């Protein structure tokens, strides 16, 4: 077992145990919480190690890094890439050609461009609408008032598959500080059509995944707890 295999095996086992414990603590089935392993800045060997342990969903922040890893790991059947970082419209073509889902659709313009590019590639691209529910000027995402229009743009585009919503919680080491944001996103989902229209809530990371699950997360995005920290 090489360095990555040992590190990832230990980290992944701990994260899966956390997801199971948090789910059962609030009366949820752990199978209802999907894990996206955030592999940004980590090498292909780390992804291969996680893949060998059953992980199929991997999150990347940067378009160039996503495209490069996609090329290097084409041999891994069933691997699904998630773009979880901010996306500029002029890079939609690259992402639409390789990603399984984009978690950061924050405008009607971006939704339409992704849909156009996905249709041209003959693919159905999963889309999460990113909402800045806290209203922090430094954070990406549409406002709650704009979310309805973005959801409609995704829903009405044949190239996109509407998955749900994603927030960006405040930068804090205290996991409970994210609870109001998670609550607000769950409430917004109900306002926009509920789980029937928006089945997924992509929220929760290494330090706050338990809080996210307690507030309804169906997708958690975990990096350092699996792969360790990397500059």
Secondary structure as UniProt FT lines:
FT   HELIX           3..25
FT   TURN            26..27
FT   HELIX           30..32
FT   STRAND          34..38
FT   TURN            40..41
FT   HELIX           44..52
FT   TURN            53..54
FT   STRAND          57..60
FT   HELIX           63..72
FT   TURN            73..75
FT   TURN            77..78
FT   STRAND          80..83
FT   HELIX           89..91
FT   HELIX           92..98
FT   STRAND          101..105
FT   HELIX           108..120
FT   TURN            121..122
FT   STRAND          125..131
FT   TURN            133..134
FT   TURN            137..138
FT   HELIX           144..155
FT   TURN            158..159
FT   STRAND          160..167
FT   HELIX           175..178
FT   HELIX           179..192
FT   TURN            195..197
FT   STRAND          200..202
FT   TURN            206..208
FT   HELIX           209..214
FT   TURN            215..216
FT   STRAND          219..222
FT   HELIX           224..227
//
